[in-house]
Amino acid sequence: MYLEQKLEEMQDQLKQLTQFMMLMMPDLRSKKDVMHFLKISHPTMQKYMEEGRIKKGVHYFEDDDGDIEFVPEQIIAFRAKGMGKRISKSKAEMADEVLSKMGITT
């Protein structure tokens, strides 16, 4: 019984922490917000999109009006993995593990 209570408490705390994180997370749907979050300039953003570091259909999509909308979870994963740069396998694995615990798939 004691173990079940502790697990329930931990689940409640995890839910509260997740809710808090969601409140603090910036809205990463617009190009301006994504550039600010990634700390890159407009030309760098264009370069990343042209080079395919930021991929259409993965990191962003175009709506029926042709407007670009970014996928916040994928932008967070992109930054966590080193923004498309070559990084050590152990860091990439750690980033995947942290993101998967948050429910974000890459």
N, CA, C and O of each residue as an XYZ file, in Angstrom:
424
protein
N       0.823     -1.185      0.000
C       0.000      0.000      0.000
C       0.874      1.259      0.000
O       0.596      2.206     -0.737
N       1.897      1.273      0.799
C       2.777      2.427      0.895
C       3.428      2.741     -0.453
O       3.506      3.903     -0.851
N       3.889      1.714     -1.148
C       4.531      1.886     -2.446
C       3.545      2.472     -3.460
O       3.912      3.347     -4.244
N       2.316      2.002     -3.449
C       1.301      2.523     -4.363
C       1.038      3.997     -4.097
O       0.880      4.778     -5.036
N       0.991      4.382     -2.837
C       0.776      5.787     -2.490
C       1.932      6.656     -2.985
O       1.719      7.746     -3.515
N       3.145      6.162     -2.807
C       4.323      6.908     -3.266
C       4.290      7.068     -4.781
O       4.589      8.143     -5.301
N       3.929      6.010     -5.485
C       3.850      6.087     -6.942
C       2.784      7.083     -7.388
O       2.997      7.833     -8.340
N       1.658      7.094     -6.718
C       0.595      8.050     -7.042
C       1.061      9.481     -6.788
O       0.782     10.378     -7.584
N       1.773      9.695     -5.674
C       2.312     11.024     -5.376
C       3.284     11.462     -6.462
O       3.252     12.609     -6.908
N       4.148     10.544     -6.885
C       5.116     10.863     -7.928
C       4.407     11.173     -9.248
O       4.816     12.087     -9.964
N       3.370     10.439     -9.572
C       2.611     10.703    -10.793
C       1.958     12.076    -10.731
O       1.965     12.811    -11.718
N       1.399     12.424     -9.591
C       0.785     13.741     -9.422
C       1.827     14.849     -9.576
O       1.572     15.865    -10.224
N       2.988     14.648     -8.983
C       4.052     15.648     -9.089
C       4.523     15.779    -10.534
O       4.792     16.885    -11.003
N       4.623     14.663    -11.236
C       5.028     14.686    -12.637
C       3.999     15.425    -13.491
O       4.367     16.185    -14.386
N       2.724     15.206    -13.221
C       1.663     15.920    -13.943
C       1.752     17.416    -13.696
O       1.616     18.213    -14.625
N       1.983     17.803    -12.439
C       2.104     19.223    -12.105
C       3.310     19.849    -12.794
O       3.230     20.965    -13.308
N       4.416     19.134    -12.803
C       5.622     19.629    -13.455
C       5.402     19.777    -14.958
O       5.837     20.760    -15.556
N       4.739     18.817    -15.559
C       4.437     18.872    -16.988
C       3.534     20.059    -17.304
O       3.754     20.757    -18.294
N       2.531     20.290    -16.480
C       1.639     21.430    -16.689
C       2.405     22.742    -16.567
O       2.183     23.669    -17.346
N       3.291     22.819    -15.605
C       4.100     24.019    -15.428
C       4.991     24.251    -16.643
O       5.104     25.375    -17.131
N       5.622     23.184    -17.130
C       6.478     23.296    -18.310
C       5.687     23.784    -19.517
O       6.176     24.611    -20.287
N       4.481     23.284    -19.684
C       3.656     23.686    -20.817
C       3.305     25.173    -20.735
O       3.217     25.845    -21.762
N       3.106     25.687    -19.527
C       2.827     27.105    -19.359
C       4.044     27.964    -19.689
O       3.909     29.065    -20.223
N       5.217     27.462    -19.373
C       6.447     28.219    -19.572
C       7.014     28.093    -20.985
O       7.827     28.917    -21.403
N       6.593     27.075    -21.713
C       7.135     26.838    -23.048
C       6.619     27.889    -24.032
O       5.420     28.165    -24.075
N       7.514     28.470    -24.813
C       7.069     29.465    -25.780
C       6.234     28.826    -26.889
O       6.338     27.628    -27.153
N       5.409     29.644    -27.528
C       4.628     29.167    -28.661
C       5.573     29.099    -29.852
O       6.009     30.133    -30.358
N       5.882     27.923    -30.290
C       6.877     27.734    -31.348
C       6.222     27.405    -32.689
O       6.703     26.536    -33.416
N       5.154     28.080    -33.013
C       4.472     27.812    -34.275
C       4.857     28.800    -35.375
O       4.746     28.480    -36.558
N       5.307     29.993    -34.995
C       5.665     30.994    -36.004
C       7.177     31.011    -36.230
O       7.959     30.634    -35.358
N       7.560     31.458    -37.420
C       8.981     31.523    -37.760
C       9.723     32.452    -36.798
O      10.839     32.146    -36.378
N       9.114     33.572    -36.453
C       9.746     34.534    -35.549
C      10.027     33.909    -34.180
O      11.112     34.076    -33.622
N       9.034     33.185    -33.646
C       9.209     32.536    -32.339
C      10.264     31.439    -32.397
O      11.047     31.274    -31.461
N      10.285     30.694    -33.491
C      11.273     29.617    -33.649
C      12.680     30.202    -33.748
O      13.612     29.687    -33.131
N      12.838     31.286    -34.530
C      14.157     31.917    -34.645
C      14.640     32.417    -33.286
O      15.813     32.269    -32.945
N      13.737     33.003    -32.520
C      14.095     33.482    -31.179
C      14.499     32.310    -30.278
O      15.502     32.390    -29.568
N      13.727     31.232    -30.305
C      14.010     30.054    -29.481
C      15.350     29.421    -29.850
O      16.109     29.002    -28.975
N      15.637     29.353    -31.161
C      16.888     28.747    -31.631
C      18.063     29.728    -31.574
O      19.220     29.340    -31.730
N      17.738     31.019    -31.344
C      18.758     32.076    -31.294
C      19.517     32.171    -32.612
O      20.748     32.185    -32.646
N      18.740     32.235    -33.702
C      19.329     32.366    -35.029
C      18.676     33.541    -35.758
O      17.580     33.978    -35.408
N      19.373     34.038    -36.778
C      18.869     35.156    -37.572
C      17.976     34.638    -38.702
O      17.905     33.437    -38.962
N      17.304     35.572    -39.360
C      16.444     35.210    -40.491
C      17.240     34.532    -41.605
O      16.799     33.503    -42.119
N      18.419     35.080    -42.004
C      19.196     34.388    -43.049
C      19.612     32.962    -42.647
O      19.621     32.053    -43.477
N      19.951     32.787    -41.377
C      20.330     31.447    -40.904
C      19.128     30.514    -40.968
O      19.259     29.351    -41.351
N      17.959     31.022    -40.593
C      16.735     30.224    -40.662
C      16.478     29.784    -42.102
O      16.173     28.619    -42.358
N      16.604     30.721    -43.034
C      16.401     30.397    -44.454
C      17.406     29.333    -44.896
O      17.048     28.396    -45.611
N      18.655     29.477    -44.474
C      19.712     28.523    -44.836
C      19.375     27.127    -44.300
O      19.488     26.138    -45.024
N      18.961     27.050    -43.031
C      18.602     25.761    -42.435
C      17.456     25.095    -43.194
O      17.451     23.881    -43.396
N      16.493     25.903    -43.608
C      15.350     25.353    -44.339
C      15.766     24.905    -45.736
O      15.323     23.856    -46.203
N      16.608     25.681    -46.405
C      17.080     25.323    -47.750
C      17.962     24.080    -47.716
O      17.870     23.227    -48.599
N      18.811     23.975    -46.707
C      19.724     22.830    -46.577
C      19.009     21.566    -46.106
O      19.542     20.462    -46.218
N      17.794     21.736    -45.576
C      17.063     20.583    -45.072
C      17.375     20.232    -43.632
O      16.980     19.172    -43.148
N      18.078     21.113    -42.948
C      18.276     20.875    -41.506
C      16.929     20.987    -40.803
O      16.587     20.170    -39.947
N      16.170     22.015    -41.180
C      14.793     22.159    -40.717
C      13.934     21.673    -41.877
O      13.859     22.321    -42.921
N      13.292     20.531    -41.686
C      12.637     19.813    -42.787
C      11.139     20.062    -42.864
O      10.424     20.035    -41.862
N      10.689     20.305    -44.101
C       9.252     20.414    -44.359
C       8.636     19.039    -44.134
O       9.190     18.029    -44.570
N       7.519     18.997    -43.469
C       6.858     17.736    -43.160
C       7.315     17.119    -41.854
O       6.689     16.188    -41.346
N       8.408     17.637    -41.312
C       8.902     17.166    -40.016
C       8.850     18.320    -39.015
O       8.149     18.260    -38.005
N       9.606     19.362    -39.321
C       9.698     20.516    -38.423
C       8.625     21.568    -38.705
O       8.275     22.355    -37.826
N       8.113     21.577    -39.916
C       7.077     22.549    -40.275
C       6.230     22.014    -41.424
O       6.591     21.045    -42.092
N       5.114     22.661    -41.629
C       4.247     22.341    -42.755
C       3.588     23.629    -43.240
O       3.583     24.645    -42.544
N       3.042     23.565    -44.430
C       2.314     24.709    -44.980
C       0.828     24.416    -44.907
O       0.379     23.325    -45.257
N       0.065     25.411    -44.444
C      -1.384     25.221    -44.387
C      -1.995     25.497    -45.762
O      -1.270     25.761    -46.722
N      -3.292     25.438    -45.856
C      -3.982     25.610    -47.135
C      -3.739     26.975    -47.764
O      -3.819     27.123    -48.983
N      -3.441     27.979    -46.932
C      -3.178     29.329    -47.428
C      -1.716     29.541    -47.805
O      -1.343     30.620    -48.265
N      -0.888     28.514    -47.613
C       0.538     28.633    -47.915
C       1.362     29.195    -46.774
O       2.558     29.440    -46.932
N       0.733     29.404    -45.621
C       1.463     29.897    -44.453
C       2.206     28.750    -43.778
O       1.708     27.627    -43.704
N       3.404     29.052    -43.287
C       4.228     28.041    -42.614
C       3.871     27.993    -41.138
O       3.787     29.020    -40.465
N       3.664     26.771    -40.650
C       3.446     26.562    -39.216
C       4.420     25.497    -38.742
O       4.526     24.422    -39.333
N       5.120     25.810    -37.681
C       6.127     24.900    -37.150
C       5.511     23.941    -36.137
O       4.463     24.222    -35.555
N       6.179     22.800    -35.936
C       5.748     21.777    -34.994
C       6.622     21.940    -33.740
O       7.794     21.563    -33.748
N       6.051     22.500    -32.667
C       6.857     22.821    -31.483
C       7.709     21.662    -30.961
O       8.883     21.855    -30.644
N       7.138     20.474    -30.870
C       7.885     19.325    -30.332
C       9.113     19.018    -31.184
O      10.165     18.663    -30.652
N       8.983     19.151    -32.493
C      10.110     18.864    -33.379
C      11.175     19.957    -33.300
O      12.364     19.671    -33.439
N      10.763     21.195    -33.081
C      11.719     22.292    -32.925
C      12.505     22.108    -31.625
O      13.713     22.342    -31.591
N      11.829     21.693    -30.570
C      12.517     21.422    -29.297
C      13.513     20.277    -29.481
O      14.646     20.356    -29.007
N      13.096     19.225    -30.162
C      13.987     18.097    -30.414
C      15.174     18.521    -31.268
O      16.301     18.086    -31.030
N      14.923     19.365    -32.258
C      15.983     19.872    -33.139
C      17.046     20.615    -32.327
O      18.244     20.407    -32.520
N      16.600     21.473    -31.429
C      17.540     22.219    -30.589
C      18.269     21.279    -29.626
O      19.475     21.418    -29.420
N      17.551     20.335    -29.042
C      18.156     19.414    -28.078
C      19.227     18.540    -28.716
O      20.184     18.135    -28.056
N      19.061     18.255    -29.996
C      20.028     17.404    -30.695
C      21.173     18.190    -31.304
O      21.990     17.615    -32.023
N      21.258     19.471    -31.043
C      22.388     20.252    -31.543
C      22.085     20.989    -32.829
O      23.013     21.389    -33.532
N      20.832     21.181    -33.159
C      20.381     21.957    -34.304
C      20.962     21.456    -35.629
O      21.393     22.236    -36.478
N      20.960     20.158    -35.773
C      21.389     19.579    -37.043
C      22.886     19.434    -37.184
O      23.367     18.973    -38.219
N      23.635     19.817    -36.162
C      25.082     19.677    -36.212
C      25.446     18.246    -35.842
O      24.667     17.528    -35.214
N      26.613     17.865    -36.235
C      27.109     16.547    -35.873
C      27.565     16.592    -34.424
O      28.479     17.338    -34.073
N      26.919     15.783    -33.581
C      27.292     15.730    -32.169
C      27.575     14.284    -31.789
O      27.236     13.353    -32.519
N      28.192     14.120    -30.655
C      28.553     12.772    -30.244
C      27.309     11.910    -30.058
O      26.242     12.406    -29.698
N      27.464     10.635    -30.306
C      26.346      9.715    -30.217
C      25.761      9.688    -28.812
O      24.546      9.581    -28.648
N      26.601      9.782    -27.815
C      26.094      9.713    -26.445
C      25.181     10.900    -26.130
O      24.172     10.731    -25.445
N      25.515     12.088    -26.614
C      24.658     13.248    -26.384
C      23.340     13.097    -27.134
O      22.281     13.440    -26.609
N      23.402     12.592    -28.341
C      22.182     12.383    -29.122
C      21.290     11.357    -28.439
O      20.072     11.522    -28.381
N      21.901     10.304    -27.926
C      21.125      9.283    -27.216
C      20.503      9.850    -25.950
O      19.357      9.542    -25.624
N      21.257     10.678    -25.236
C      20.716     11.298    -24.022
C      19.555     12.226    -24.372
O      18.551     12.255    -23.660
N      19.681     12.977    -25.451
C      18.600     13.874    -25.871
C      17.359     13.070    -26.230
O      16.249     13.436    -25.845
N      17.540     11.968    -26.971
C      16.399     11.115    -27.321
C      15.718     10.565    -26.077
O      14.491     10.515    -25.997
N      16.523     10.158    -25.114
C      15.970      9.594    -23.882
C      15.146     10.629    -23.117
O      14.042     10.331    -22.659
N      15.678     11.841    -22.979
C      14.978     12.907    -22.263
C      13.688     13.253    -22.996
O      12.633     13.388    -22.376
N      13.775     13.397    -24.323
C      12.591     13.748    -25.101
C      11.531     12.655    -25.044
O      10.338     12.951    -24.970
N      11.956     11.399    -25.079
C      10.984     10.315    -25.019
C      10.283     10.277    -23.663
O       9.101      9.944    -23.578
N      11.012     10.618    -22.615
C      10.384     10.679    -21.284
C       9.344     11.793    -21.220
O       8.385     11.724    -20.451
N       9.553     12.828    -22.047
C       8.589     13.926    -22.103
C       7.454     13.631    -23.071
O       6.529     14.430    -23.218
N       7.528     12.473    -23.733
C       6.487     12.116    -24.672
C       6.671     12.718    -26.052
O       5.723     12.774    -26.836
N       7.885     13.172    -26.358
C       8.186     13.787    -27.652
C       9.000     12.793    -28.467
O      10.083     12.379    -28.055
N       8.472     12.416    -29.622
C       9.182     11.492    -30.487
C       9.873     12.266    -31.596
O       9.390     13.300    -32.055
N      11.014     11.741    -32.012
C      11.770     12.412    -33.074
C      11.804     11.567    -34.312
O      12.396     11.966    -35.315
